[in-house]
Amino acid sequence: MPLNELRNARGLTQEMLAEAMHIQQPAIAKMERRTDMYISTLRSHIRAMGGELEITARFPDGSVKITNFSDIAM
């Protein structure tokens, strides 16, 4: 799901999300248009919407949760 659709589904405006992240609204618009970003940026975006980011690698024989990034303090 694209970030803008996720934000809308959570009932948030760009302005509300920007306030929660302590940034300006145009930065949210820019983030939502990006096709590539740092995991820490995406994590901050998801946390500001009230969620937690999990990264999972899926293979034909099973899935593995990637935890390298979970210990980074925000």
Beta strands, then each sheet from edge to edge (+ up, - down):
strand 1: 55-59
strand 2: 62-66
sheet 1: 1+ 2-
end
